[in-house]
Amino acid sequence: MFLPHTDKERQQMLETIGVKTIEELFAAIPQKYRFPELKLPSALTEMEAQAVISDLASTNDNLQEMICFLGAGAYNHYIPAVVDAIIRRGEFLTAYTPYQAEVSQGTLQSIFDFQSLMTALTGMEVSNASHYDGATAVAEAVTMANAHFRGKRNRVILSPALHPHYRQTVRTYHANTGIEFVGDEPSADLRASPESLAELLNENTALVIVQYPDFFGRIYDYTQLAAKAHQAGALFAVSVNPIALGLLKPPSEFGADIVTGEGQPLGIPLSFGGPYLGIFTTRKEYVRRMAGRLVGETVDNRGQKAYVLTLTAREQHIRREKATSNICTNQGLMALAATVYLSLVGKHGLRQVAELCYHKAHYAADQIKAIEGFSLWSDEPFFNEFVVKSPTPPQELNQKLLEYGIIGGYDLEQDYPSLKGYVMFAVTEMNTKEEIDYLVSTLAEVSHA
């Protein structure tokens, strides 16, 4: 441990605040709680500490050593080296927040570029400068819809095929607010067309939320459902996988009012679950009900291009219960990573990544369903994830796959009890044909062992 202050400096600080010893600073704390014995191990040198940390780290499975077919909201995509090189630059890595436009033009421009890319990707008119992750972005969509209707409509329809973690986050966010959530009950028919959600619409519905592709990887056209939601006077929200939008038509063509998403696939590593990036875009007419900052482009008094915070309904502007939202930060560094990634791959590169995910996943699905005992759960079109019935309990199957250096699929029973025995595999551009073939041969071997 390094203590930068000398004994003399510490004594001067104590004299300044009017106490003689450091112990006096804790006088208000009962004696028996002041200085407990911590029972810490003996100190290590830097060399010894590095050895211990390396040993601990080596117990983790990682994607440099393992083949991964696990997705369910976080995906193993290729990240160009330049993404990390740029976001680690000091002016970006240590920047806090761009309130002073005159000294924050670089940060403001990167946020403006991020917003521009998100609107181009989703087809929407405005984007904020990000949220924590895909789950909080969905929760903020509910907040915005509630503010739009001024609390006069309190029913929100959640697709049962919306990510279970997102649905849990939405309920946690809006507990005790009087909002009623319907559509994703345990008894919900997971195979039913999303259009069946229209049966739940009534004059009290504020918002309908679906996922595209859905949690199970299936691709649906939500045009008719969106139209029915609008006929009922409700808003329509879509949570997206941004990589899929390199291949599929944008949600704006469905008539979406709000588009959210998890930005992790855009140049952000898995990192044991975060930090990730929440995407939030909407129509211009709803912009003043949207949480988060927006950066605009203008011209300064010298006629030069300049960037400013246009709307900042947050932080020091929060009005407690009267605020549209009390979310009070964004993921600036992760938004920058997504901006760099999309700028590098471009429109055609993103389509290529999406096509690789699509075709490789379909190849894998065709091979797996040919194994005795395995079968596909759905015959709907899908993107890079698919669900199969396994003859071996998924937990046991995944344990066996680990012995062969494979991180297996997602055991769906933990979120959907009706899907006991079903596992969801994810395939990205990172999975080679040889790796897929290895997975298939290993599945055939361990499932009949």
C-alpha positions as CSV (number, residue, x, y, z in Angstrom):
1,M,0.0,0.0,0.0
2,F,1.4,3.4,-0.9
3,L,0.5,6.4,1.3
4,P,1.5,9.7,-0.5
5,H,1.2,12.0,2.6
6,T,4.1,12.4,5.0
7,D,3.6,12.4,8.8
8,K,4.1,16.2,8.8
9,E,1.4,16.7,6.1
10,R,-1.1,14.6,8.0
11,Q,-0.5,16.5,11.2
12,Q,-1.0,19.8,9.3
13,M,-4.4,18.5,8.0
14,L,-5.4,17.5,11.5
15,E,-4.5,20.9,12.9
16,T,-6.5,22.6,10.2
17,I,-9.7,20.8,11.0
18,G,-9.1,21.1,14.8
19,V,-8.3,17.6,16.0
20,K,-5.1,16.2,17.4
21,T,-5.2,12.6,16.2
22,I,-6.8,10.6,13.4
23,E,-8.6,8.5,16.1
24,E,-10.5,11.7,17.1
25,L,-12.1,11.7,13.7
26,F,-14.0,8.6,14.6
27,A,-15.2,9.7,18.1
28,A,-18.9,9.5,17.0
29,I,-18.6,5.8,16.3
30,P,-19.1,3.5,19.3
31,Q,-15.8,2.3,20.7
32,K,-16.4,-1.4,20.0
33,Y,-16.9,-0.7,16.3
34,R,-14.0,1.7,15.7
35,F,-11.0,-0.4,14.9
36,P,-12.0,-4.0,14.4
37,E,-9.3,-6.6,13.8
38,L,-9.4,-7.3,10.1
39,K,-7.4,-10.5,10.1
40,L,-5.9,-9.8,6.7
41,P,-3.2,-12.0,5.3
42,S,0.4,-10.7,5.4
43,A,1.3,-8.2,2.8
44,L,2.6,-9.3,-0.7
45,T,5.2,-7.7,-2.9
46,E,4.1,-6.5,-6.3
47,M,5.7,-9.6,-7.9
48,E,3.9,-12.0,-5.5
49,A,0.6,-10.2,-6.0
50,Q,0.8,-10.5,-9.7
51,A,1.5,-14.2,-9.4
52,V,-1.6,-14.7,-7.1
53,I,-3.8,-12.7,-9.5
54,S,-2.6,-14.6,-12.5
55,D,-3.2,-17.9,-10.8
56,L,-6.8,-16.8,-9.9
57,A,-7.4,-15.6,-13.4
58,S,-6.3,-18.9,-14.9
59,T,-9.2,-20.7,-13.2
60,N,-11.6,-18.9,-15.5
61,D,-12.6,-20.2,-18.8
62,N,-12.1,-17.6,-21.5
63,L,-12.8,-17.2,-25.2
64,Q,-9.1,-17.3,-26.2
65,E,-9.0,-21.0,-25.0
66,M,-12.6,-22.1,-25.4
67,I,-15.1,-22.4,-28.3
68,C,-18.2,-20.4,-27.5
69,F,-21.8,-21.1,-28.6
70,L,-23.4,-19.2,-25.7
71,G,-25.5,-16.1,-26.5
72,A,-28.8,-15.1,-24.9
73,G,-28.1,-11.4,-25.0
74,A,-24.3,-11.2,-24.9
75,Y,-22.3,-12.3,-28.0
76,N,-18.8,-13.1,-29.0
77,H,-18.1,-10.9,-32.0
78,Y,-14.8,-9.8,-33.5
79,I,-13.5,-6.5,-32.2
80,P,-10.9,-4.7,-34.4
81,A,-7.8,-3.7,-32.4
82,V,-8.3,0.0,-33.3
83,V,-11.5,0.1,-31.2
84,D,-9.5,-0.5,-28.0
85,A,-6.7,1.7,-29.1
86,I,-9.0,4.7,-29.6
87,I,-11.1,4.4,-26.4
88,R,-8.0,4.0,-24.3
89,R,-6.7,7.5,-25.4
90,G,-6.6,9.7,-22.3
91,E,-8.9,12.4,-23.6
92,F,-11.6,9.8,-24.0
93,L,-10.9,7.3,-21.2
94,T,-10.7,10.0,-18.4
95,A,-13.3,12.4,-19.8
96,Y,-16.3,12.8,-17.4
97,T,-19.1,14.8,-18.9
98,P,-19.4,17.5,-21.6
99,Y,-21.2,20.3,-19.8
100,Q,-18.6,22.9,-20.9
101,A,-19.0,22.8,-24.6
102,E,-16.0,25.1,-25.2
103,V,-13.6,22.5,-23.8
104,S,-15.5,19.3,-24.7
105,Q,-15.8,19.5,-28.5
106,G,-14.2,16.1,-29.1
107,T,-16.5,14.3,-26.6
108,L,-19.5,16.1,-28.0
109,Q,-18.7,15.2,-31.5
110,S,-18.2,11.5,-30.7
111,I,-21.6,11.6,-29.0
112,F,-23.2,13.3,-32.0
113,D,-21.7,10.7,-34.3
114,F,-23.0,7.9,-32.0
115,Q,-26.5,9.4,-32.2
116,S,-26.3,9.7,-36.0
117,L,-25.2,6.1,-36.4
118,M,-28.0,4.8,-34.1
119,T,-30.7,6.7,-36.0
120,A,-29.3,5.4,-39.3
121,L,-29.2,1.9,-37.9
122,T,-32.7,1.8,-36.5
123,G,-34.4,4.2,-39.0
124,M,-35.6,6.4,-36.2
125,E,-35.4,10.2,-36.1
126,V,-33.6,10.9,-32.8
127,S,-31.3,9.0,-30.4
128,N,-30.0,9.8,-27.0
129,A,-26.4,9.3,-25.9
130,S,-27.0,5.8,-24.4
131,H,-28.2,4.1,-21.3
132,Y,-26.5,1.4,-19.1
133,D,-27.6,-1.6,-21.2
134,G,-30.4,-3.1,-23.2
135,A,-32.4,-3.8,-20.0
136,T,-32.5,-0.3,-18.7
137,A,-33.2,1.0,-22.2
138,V,-36.4,-1.1,-22.3
139,A,-37.3,0.1,-18.8
140,E,-36.8,3.7,-19.9
141,A,-39.2,3.0,-22.9
142,V,-41.9,2.2,-20.3
143,T,-41.0,5.4,-18.4
144,M,-41.3,7.5,-21.5
145,A,-44.6,5.9,-22.6
146,N,-46.0,6.6,-19.1
147,A,-44.9,10.2,-19.3
148,H,-46.3,10.6,-22.7
149,F,-49.8,9.5,-21.5
150,R,-49.3,11.4,-18.2
151,G,-50.1,8.3,-16.3
152,K,-53.6,8.1,-17.8
153,R,-52.8,4.7,-19.4
154,N,-51.2,2.1,-17.2
155,R,-51.1,-1.1,-19.1
156,V,-47.9,-2.3,-20.8
157,I,-47.9,-5.5,-22.9
158,L,-44.6,-7.4,-22.8
159,S,-43.9,-10.1,-25.3
160,P,-43.0,-13.4,-23.5
161,A,-40.2,-13.6,-26.1
162,L,-38.6,-10.4,-24.7
163,H,-35.4,-11.1,-22.9
164,P,-36.3,-12.4,-19.4
165,H,-33.7,-10.1,-17.8
166,Y,-35.2,-7.1,-19.5
167,R,-38.7,-8.1,-18.3
168,Q,-37.3,-8.5,-14.7
169,T,-35.6,-5.1,-14.9
170,V,-38.8,-3.4,-16.2
171,R,-40.8,-4.8,-13.3
172,T,-38.1,-3.7,-10.8
173,Y,-37.9,-0.2,-12.3
174,H,-41.7,0.3,-12.1
175,A,-42.6,-1.5,-8.9
176,N,-45.3,0.3,-7.0
177,T,-46.0,2.8,-9.8
178,G,-49.4,1.4,-10.7
179,I,-48.3,0.1,-14.1
180,E,-49.8,-3.2,-15.1
181,F,-47.7,-5.7,-17.1
182,V,-49.4,-8.3,-19.1
183,G,-48.5,-10.8,-21.9
184,D,-45.5,-12.6,-20.4
185,E,-47.3,-14.7,-17.8
186,P,-45.7,-18.2,-17.2
187,S,-48.7,-19.7,-19.0
188,A,-48.1,-17.7,-22.2
189,D,-47.8,-19.6,-25.4
190,L,-44.2,-19.2,-26.5
191,R,-44.9,-20.6,-30.0
192,A,-47.9,-18.2,-30.7
193,S,-47.5,-15.5,-33.3
194,P,-46.7,-12.1,-31.8
195,E,-49.9,-10.8,-33.3
196,S,-51.7,-12.7,-30.6
197,L,-50.6,-10.0,-28.2
198,A,-53.1,-7.7,-30.0
199,E,-55.8,-9.5,-28.1
200,L,-54.5,-7.9,-24.9
201,L,-54.9,-4.3,-26.3
202,N,-57.5,-2.0,-24.7
203,E,-58.1,1.7,-24.1
204,N,-55.8,1.5,-21.1
205,T,-52.7,0.2,-23.0
206,A,-49.8,2.6,-23.1
207,L,-47.1,0.5,-24.7
208,V,-46.4,-2.8,-26.5
209,I,-42.9,-4.2,-26.3
210,V,-41.4,-6.9,-28.6
211,Q,-37.9,-8.0,-29.4
212,Y,-36.3,-8.3,-32.9
213,P,-35.0,-10.9,-33.4
214,D,-36.7,-12.2,-30.3
215,F,-35.0,-13.8,-27.4
216,F,-35.1,-17.2,-29.1
217,G,-33.6,-15.8,-32.3
218,R,-36.8,-15.8,-34.3
219,I,-37.5,-13.1,-36.9
220,Y,-41.0,-11.7,-37.2
221,D,-42.5,-8.9,-39.2
222,Y,-44.3,-6.7,-36.6
223,T,-46.1,-4.4,-39.0
224,Q,-49.6,-5.7,-38.3
225,L,-49.1,-5.8,-34.5
226,A,-47.7,-2.2,-34.6
227,A,-50.7,-1.0,-36.6
228,K,-53.1,-2.6,-34.1
229,A,-51.3,-1.0,-31.2
230,H,-51.6,2.4,-32.9
231,Q,-55.3,1.8,-33.6
232,A,-55.7,1.2,-29.8
233,G,-53.9,4.5,-29.2
234,A,-50.8,2.8,-27.7
235,L,-47.1,3.2,-28.5
236,F,-45.1,0.4,-30.0
237,A,-41.5,-0.4,-28.9
238,V,-38.9,-2.8,-30.4
239,S,-35.8,-4.1,-28.6
240,V,-33.2,-5.0,-31.2
241,N,-29.9,-6.8,-31.8
242,P,-28.0,-4.1,-33.7
243,I,-25.9,-6.6,-35.7
244,A,-29.1,-8.1,-37.1
245,L,-30.1,-4.7,-38.5
246,G,-27.1,-5.0,-40.9
247,L,-29.3,-7.6,-42.7
248,L,-32.9,-7.1,-41.6
249,K,-35.2,-4.2,-42.3
250,P,-35.1,-1.5,-39.5
251,P,-37.9,-1.3,-37.0
252,S,-39.0,2.1,-38.3
253,E,-40.5,0.2,-41.2
254,F,-42.7,-1.7,-38.8
255,G,-44.0,1.7,-37.5
256,A,-42.1,1.5,-34.3
257,D,-42.3,4.5,-32.0
258,I,-39.4,3.5,-29.8
259,V,-36.4,1.4,-30.6
260,T,-34.0,0.2,-27.9
261,G,-31.2,-2.3,-28.0
262,E,-28.1,-3.8,-26.4
263,G,-25.0,-2.3,-28.0
264,Q,-22.6,-4.9,-26.7
265,P,-22.2,-6.6,-30.1
266,L,-20.8,-3.4,-31.5
267,G,-17.2,-3.6,-30.5
268,I,-17.7,-4.2,-26.8
269,P,-16.2,-7.3,-25.1
270,L,-18.2,-9.8,-23.1
271,S,-16.3,-8.7,-19.9
272,F,-18.2,-11.0,-17.5
273,G,-21.4,-9.0,-18.1
274,G,-20.4,-5.4,-18.4
275,P,-20.1,-2.5,-18.8
276,Y,-22.5,-2.7,-21.8
277,L,-24.4,-0.1,-23.8
278,G,-28.1,0.8,-23.9
279,I,-29.4,2.1,-27.3
280,F,-32.5,4.3,-27.2
281,T,-34.0,5.9,-30.3
282,T,-37.5,7.3,-31.0
283,R,-39.5,9.6,-33.2
284,K,-38.9,13.4,-33.0
285,E,-42.4,14.1,-31.6
286,Y,-41.5,12.2,-28.4
287,V,-38.0,13.7,-27.9
288,R,-38.9,15.8,-24.9
289,R,-40.1,12.7,-23.0
290,M,-36.9,10.9,-23.7
291,A,-34.4,10.4,-20.9
292,G,-30.7,11.1,-21.4
293,R,-28.6,13.8,-23.2
294,L,-28.8,14.8,-26.8
295,V,-26.0,16.5,-28.6
296,G,-26.7,18.9,-31.5
297,E,-24.6,20.4,-34.3
298,T,-24.5,24.2,-34.7
299,V,-22.2,27.0,-35.9
300,D,-20.2,29.2,-33.6
301,N,-19.7,33.0,-33.9
302,R,-16.8,32.4,-36.3
303,G,-18.9,30.3,-38.6
304,Q,-17.2,27.1,-37.6
305,K,-19.0,23.8,-37.0
306,A,-19.6,23.3,-33.2
307,Y,-21.4,20.8,-31.0
308,V,-23.5,21.5,-27.9
309,L,-25.8,19.7,-25.5
310,T,-29.2,20.3,-26.9
311,L,-31.4,18.5,-24.3
312,T,-30.1,17.3,-21.0
313,A,-33.1,16.2,-18.9
314,R,-31.0,14.6,-16.2
315,E,-28.5,15.0,-13.4
316,Q,-28.6,18.5,-12.0
317,H,-31.9,19.1,-14.0
318,I,-33.7,16.2,-12.2
319,R,-36.9,17.3,-10.6
320,R,-37.5,14.2,-8.3
321,E,-40.9,12.7,-8.9
322,K,-41.8,15.3,-11.6
323,A,-38.8,14.3,-13.8
324,T,-39.4,12.2,-16.9
325,S,-36.7,9.9,-15.6
326,N,-34.2,9.7,-12.8
327,I,-31.6,7.6,-14.7
328,C,-28.5,9.8,-14.2
329,T,-25.7,8.6,-16.4
330,N,-24.8,7.1,-19.7
331,Q,-22.1,4.8,-21.1
332,G,-20.0,7.4,-22.9
333,L,-16.9,5.2,-23.3
334,M,-19.0,2.2,-24.5
335,A,-20.9,4.5,-26.9
336,L,-17.6,5.6,-28.3
337,A,-16.5,2.0,-28.8
338,A,-19.7,1.3,-30.7
339,T,-19.1,4.5,-32.8
340,V,-15.6,3.4,-33.7
341,Y,-16.7,-0.1,-34.5
342,L,-19.5,1.0,-36.8
343,S,-17.3,3.6,-38.5
344,L,-14.7,0.9,-39.2
345,V,-17.0,-1.8,-40.5
346,G,-19.3,0.5,-42.4
347,K,-22.7,-0.3,-43.9
348,H,-21.3,-3.1,-46.1
349,G,-19.1,-4.6,-43.4
350,L,-22.0,-4.7,-40.9
351,R,-24.1,-6.5,-43.5
352,Q,-21.2,-9.0,-44.0
353,V,-21.0,-9.7,-40.3
354,A,-24.8,-10.2,-40.1
355,E,-24.8,-12.5,-43.1
356,L,-22.0,-14.6,-41.6
357,C,-24.0,-14.9,-38.3
358,Y,-27.1,-15.9,-40.2
359,H,-25.6,-18.5,-42.5
360,K,-23.4,-20.1,-39.9
361,A,-26.2,-20.4,-37.5
362,H,-28.4,-22.1,-40.1
363,Y,-25.6,-24.5,-41.0
364,A,-25.2,-25.4,-37.3
365,A,-28.9,-25.9,-36.9
366,D,-29.1,-28.1,-39.9
367,Q,-26.3,-30.3,-38.6
368,I,-27.5,-30.5,-35.0
369,K,-31.1,-31.4,-35.9
370,A,-29.7,-34.3,-37.9
371,I,-28.2,-35.9,-34.7
372,E,-30.3,-38.6,-33.3
373,G,-32.4,-37.3,-30.4
374,F,-32.1,-33.6,-31.3
375,S,-34.8,-31.5,-32.9
376,L,-35.4,-27.9,-33.6
377,W,-38.0,-26.2,-31.4
378,S,-39.3,-23.8,-34.0
379,D,-39.5,-23.7,-37.8
380,E,-39.7,-19.9,-37.9
381,P,-36.9,-17.9,-39.6
382,F,-34.1,-17.1,-37.2
383,F,-31.0,-15.0,-37.1
384,N,-28.0,-16.2,-35.1
385,E,-29.7,-18.2,-32.3
386,F,-31.9,-21.3,-32.4
387,V,-33.5,-23.6,-29.8
388,V,-33.1,-27.4,-29.9
389,K,-34.6,-30.2,-27.8
390,S,-31.8,-32.2,-26.3
391,P,-31.9,-35.9,-25.3
392,T,-29.6,-35.0,-22.4
393,P,-30.5,-32.4,-19.8
394,P,-28.9,-29.1,-20.9
395,Q,-27.0,-28.6,-17.7
396,E,-25.5,-32.0,-17.9
397,L,-24.9,-31.6,-21.6
398,N,-23.0,-28.3,-21.1
399,Q,-20.9,-29.8,-18.4
400,K,-19.8,-32.5,-20.8
401,L,-19.1,-30.0,-23.5
402,L,-16.8,-28.0,-21.2
403,E,-14.6,-31.1,-20.9
404,Y,-14.1,-30.8,-24.7
405,G,-13.3,-27.1,-24.6
406,I,-16.7,-26.0,-25.7
407,I,-18.9,-23.4,-23.9
408,G,-22.4,-24.8,-24.8
409,G,-25.8,-23.2,-25.2
410,Y,-28.2,-21.5,-22.8
411,D,-30.4,-23.8,-20.7
412,L,-33.9,-22.3,-21.2
413,E,-35.5,-24.0,-18.3
414,Q,-34.0,-21.5,-15.9
415,D,-36.2,-18.8,-17.4
416,Y,-39.0,-20.8,-19.0
417,P,-40.1,-23.9,-17.0
418,S,-42.1,-25.1,-20.0
419,L,-38.9,-25.4,-22.0
420,K,-37.3,-28.1,-19.8
421,G,-34.8,-30.0,-21.9
422,Y,-34.3,-27.2,-24.4
423,V,-31.0,-25.5,-25.1
424,M,-30.4,-22.4,-27.2
425,F,-27.2,-22.1,-29.3
426,A,-25.7,-18.9,-30.6
427,V,-23.4,-18.7,-33.6
428,T,-21.5,-15.6,-34.7
429,E,-18.9,-14.8,-37.3
430,M,-16.3,-15.9,-34.8
431,N,-17.3,-19.6,-35.1
432,T,-15.5,-21.4,-38.0
433,K,-17.0,-24.3,-39.9
434,E,-14.5,-26.5,-38.2
435,E,-15.7,-25.4,-34.8
436,I,-19.3,-25.9,-35.7
437,D,-18.5,-29.4,-37.0
438,Y,-16.6,-30.1,-33.8
439,L,-19.6,-29.0,-31.8
440,V,-21.8,-31.3,-33.8
441,S,-19.6,-34.4,-33.5
442,T,-19.1,-33.7,-29.8
443,L,-22.9,-33.4,-29.2
444,A,-23.4,-36.7,-31.0
445,E,-20.8,-38.3,-28.8
446,V,-21.7,-36.9,-25.4
447,S,-25.5,-37.1,-25.8
448,H,-25.4,-40.9,-26.3
449,A,-22.5,-41.7,-23.9
